[in-house]
């Protein structure tokens, strides 16, 4: 008898996890709450909000699940994993105290400074501080971070002094304080680390494309595409990131009364000498990074996630393929501002398989309404290509995307440009 798994969330990350878990030999059934049109096609959706922590626990109990995989950060900060473990249900995702590494940027920064993990210098700004003096201390570009969960909208990076000051003032008025960080130059990469008290394993590094337009210009988004493995994360960079960043954090988290069990997302900035620093920590899989890292795991995904949830990762280390993965996000009209929702999505969604590899669609902001596929969010779906070369993965992803039509939608045509 195979295992029953519940995935909490409803975006592209959760669809990627659902695909991986449906393909796991040890899994019998997959449930997603609330899910989207993509998860509905391969699993069982349940109309329970990811934010409804009590509702998710009750759902997990009623289904008799063997594992809960928590996608978004908010329910982790709200203590979903704590409640599940109280009920004896294994949960992939840290407890509330561990989730504060994402829930509070101030907390995360202090932990990094205490452990001497390389990261940007920081100023804590409040209404009592001379803001003009603080802003001029480091000069442009300014990196301003709110100390709250803001759904990816809590950071401003700008060369415009007035814009920086306005965001600082607004943040202090709403939150009481804000962080002003030293700007780190270099190239970014994302390292997803599976971690529990027994050990850790870093998945292949990926590179996200945050800006909305080609050439990495325009407004910041939740991510317009990604690829893995990222060549900028050389073996030397990876080894330094593990020894200088991951190992000290793992030692710290493993020594806590309740150990960290889940994914630690390490946002890296790699300078010209190959020295990595931490831009941010997240306490869950990234989106769209998940869409290009999960397909590169060769071994049973459920066995891996369950081992972490039960604190025995060291006995169940994963294996990886040598393939490359690239995903391109299709965004709704208006995104990253208020998106136009409710438009019909049409096209050929069947998998594209040819001599170069495979391409398929990851759903994010979609649902079935009146028997039609419609958009429900800003990032609507992503087209993902898997192949033995990055260039072939890219061509497959764009060929697959050309089959899909959504009025007013837009996407970047240069995903993977830094590597290619």
N, C-alpha and C positions, 0 to 999 in steps of 0.2 A: 504493500500500500504506500503510495507516494505521499509527499508532504503537502499541506495546505498553507499557503502564504497570503498575507494581506499587505498590500502596498498603500501607504498613506500619501495622498496628493493627487494632482490632476494635470500635470504639465508634461513637457517633452521628456524630462528626466524620468518621470514615473512610467511613461510609455516605453522608454529604453530599458528600464529595469524589468518591466512586465515581459517584454520580448525575451530578454535574457533568462528570466525565471521560467517562462513557458517552455523554453528550449532545454531547461535543466532536466537531466534524466531522473533526478530524485524528487521532482515536483509532480503532484497529481492535479492540483487546482490552484489558480491564482485569482485573487480578489483585489479590487482597487477601489478606494474611497477618497474623493468622489470619482476620479478617473476622467476620461475624455472619450471621444469617438474612436480613437485608436485602441485604447485599452478595452473598450466595449466589444471590439471585433475579436479579441483573443482571450479575454478574461471576463470576470463578472464584476460589473460596476455596482457600487452602493451609494445612495444619495446621503452621504454623511460628510460634512465639511471637514477638511483637514484641521481646521481651528477648533473643532468640537472634540476636545481631548477625551471627555467622559464618553461621548458617543462612539469614538473610535475604540476605546477599551471594551465597551459593551458589544460592539460589532465583532471584535476579535474573539471575545468569549463565546458569543452565539455561534460563530463559525467553527470554533474549536481549532484555531490555527496553530501551526507549529512554529511560526515565525512572523513577526511584523517588521516591515522595512519602512522606515519613516523618511519620506522625501524632503519636505520643506523644513526650514529652520524654526519657524514660529512654534509648532507643536512640541518641538524638542525643548525650546526655552521654557515652554509652559509646563513641562514635566511629563509628557506622554510616556517616554521610556520608563520613568520612575514608576508610574501607575501600572504599566504593563508588567514590569518585573515584580511588583507587589502581588500581582495576580498569577505569577509563575509563568508568564508568557515571554519567551525570548524576543528582544527588540534590537534590531540593528539601528543604532543611533544613540548618542550619549545621553546621560542623565542631565537634569536641568543645570546642575552646577558646571558640568563640562561644557554644556551648550553656551555658557556665558562667554566663551571665546569668540562667538559670533554675536551673541546678544548684547555685548558691551565692548565697543572698540577700545574704550579706556581700560577696561579690565584686561583685555588681550594684550594691549601695549605694555601694561605694567608687568604681566607675566613674562613677556619677551625681554623686557629690560632686566628683570630679576634674574632670568636665566642666561643673560648675555647673548641672546639670539640676535643676529644682525637684522636691524630694522631702522626705519627712518626716525630721526629726532622728532620730538613733539612738544607743542605748547598747549596747555589747557587754558582756554579762554572763557571768561565769565564777564558779567556786566561791570565788574569792578576794575577790569584791566583796560589799559590804554590800547584800544584795538588798532589804531593807526601805527603805533610803535611796534606792536606784535606783527602786523602784516609786513612792515618794512624790514623786520629783523632778517628774514631770509630772502625776500624778493620773489619775483615771478619765476616760474609758475607756482601758484598757490594750490595746496591740497587741503581741502576742508572736509572733515568727517563728523557727521552727527553721531552721537553715542546712543543710538536707538536702532531697533530693527526697522528698516525703512524700505524693505522690498527692493533693494538695489538702487534706490533713489536718494540715499543718504550721503553721497560723496560728490563733491564738485572739484574738478581740476581745471584751473583757468589761468590765463595770462592777463585777464582783465581785473584790475585792482578793485574797481567798483563792484563787479560781480562777486568777487571774493568777500568783500566787506558786507554786501547785502545778505549773502548766504550766512555769513558768520552772525550777523545781527538777528536774522530771522531764527536761526537755530538756537541762539541764546534765549530769545524770547519764548520759544516753544519748549526747549529742553532744559534751560538753566545753564548749560555749558556746551562747548563744542571743541573739537580737536583741530589744531592747525599743524600739519605735518610738513617736514622738510621734503622737497620733491626729490624722488629717486629717478635717475635717468638710466636707460638701458632697455632691455627687451623683456617683456613679460612672458611667463609660462605658468601653467597650473600643474601642481603635483597632488594627486589624490592618494591618500595614504590610508589603507585599512589598518585599524589599530585596536588592540585590547591589551590586557595586562600581561599576556604571554608573549607578545611580540608585535611586529608591524611589517607591512609590505607596501612598497610604493608601486602604484600602477604606472603604465607608460605615460610620460609627461605629455600634456597637450598645450595648444595655444589657442586662446579665444580671440575674437575680433569684436571689441567693445563698441567702436564708433559705428555710426549708422551708415556711412558712405564709403565708397572705394577710396583707397589710399589712406585709410585710418583717419578720416576727417569727419566733422559733424558732431552731433550730440552723442553722449554716452547712452548705451542701451544695456539690456540684460545680456546681450551677446548675439551677434548676427551670424555666427558660424564658428567652427573650430576644426582642428585636425590633430591627429596623433599617430605616431609619436612625433614630438616637435624637435627638429634637429638642433635648435638652440640649447636644448637641455642635453649637452654632451655627457659622456660618461664621467668626465671630470666634474662638470656642474652637478650632476646627480649625486656623485659621491660626496661633494662638499655640502650640498643641501641636506643630505641624510645625516652627515656627521655634525654639522654646525647648527642645523635647524630641527630636523625630525627627531634625532636621538635624544637631545636634551629635553624636548617637549614630551616625548614618550616616557622618559624616566620620571619626569615631573607628574604626568597624568597617571602613570601606573602606581605612584606612591600615595595617591589620594585614598581616602577611606572608601569611596566608591570609584572604581577604575573607569576609565574612558573606554567605551566599546562602540565603534562605528567608523565613519570615514572622517578624517581630518583633511580638509581641503587647504592646501598651502599655496597661496598666491605669491609667486616669486617675481622679483625683479633681478635680472642678470646683467651686471655691468660689463663694460668692454673687456675687462680682465677675466670674465667668467666667474666673478664672485656673486653668489646669490644672497639676496636679502628678502625679508618677508614684507609684502605689501599688506596682506590681510590673511586671517584665518577664517574659514567657514567650517561648520560642523556637520556638513552633509555633502553629498555629491553635488558637483556643479552642473549648471545647465547653460550652454549646450555641451560641456565637457563630457558628461555621462554618455551622450549619444555616440562619442567616438572612442571611449575607453572600454565600456562594457563589451562591445563586439570583439575586442582584442583579448578578452579572457577566454582561454581555451577550456579550462576545467569547469566543473559544475558550479555555477554561480550560487545556487541555493546552499550548497555545502559550505562555500566560502563565507557567505553572509551569516549563516547560522553559527559557524565556528566562532566568528567575531562576537556575535550576540551572546554566546555562551562562554566567552573568555578562553578559547582554545585554538586561536589562530595558528599558533606555532606548530600544531599538529595537522594543519590543513592548508598549507601554502598553495596558492594558485599557480597555474602555468599560463603562458601568454603565447599568442600567435605572432608570426613575423609580418603580419599584414599592416597596411596603413588604412586609416579611416578619416573621412572628411565629411563634414555636415554643413549645409547651407540653410540658414533660416529664412523662411518666407514670412514677412511681416505685413500686418494690415495697414491700409491707408491711414495716415496720421501718426503712426508709431515712429519715434518713442513718445510723442505726445498722446493725447486721448485718441485711441484707435476707433475706427469705424467697425462696428460689430454687426453680426447677424446676416452677413452676406453669404450667398451660397458658394461652396467650393466644388469645382467639377474637375473631371479628368480621369486618367488611368492610374489607379493606385496599386496595381498589381506589381509585385517585385520585378525589378529589371535584372536579369541574369544573362551574362554573356561571357565570352572568353576572358575578358579583363577582370571579372569579378561580379559583385552584387551591389544593387542599390535598392533602397526602400525608403518609405516615408515614416518619420516619427511625428505623431500628432502632439500638439501642445494646447492651443486655444481653439478646440473644436468640439462640436456636439452634434448629435442627430436630432433634428427638429422637423416634425411633419415629414419624416422619411427622407429628409434632405440633410446633407453635410453642410454645416454653417460655421462661420467663425465666431469665437466668443472672447477673443483676447487680442493683445498686441502682437505677440509672436505666435503665429497661427500653427505652423508646422515646420519641419526641417527635412530636407532631402539628404540622405546619408549614403555615401559610397564606400565600399570596402574592397581593397585590391592589394596586390603584391607591391604596387608602387603608389606613391602619393599622387602623381600626375594622373594615373588611371583612376584612382579613387575620386579625384576632383572631377574628371570628365564624366564619370558615371553619375555622380551627385547632380551635376548640372543637367545631364541628359534626363535624369529622372524628374527633376524640377520642371523641365520644359513641358512635361505632360500635364501639369497642374495649372488650373486657372482660378484666380480670385480677383475680382474687380478691384482696381486701385492698389493692389499689393505691390510690394517692392522687396528686393533682396540685393545683397552685394555680389558682384561678379568677380571678385578677386580673393575669395577665401583661399587661404594657403599661400598667398603671394610671398610672404617672408621666406618660406622654405623653397618655393619653386622659382 
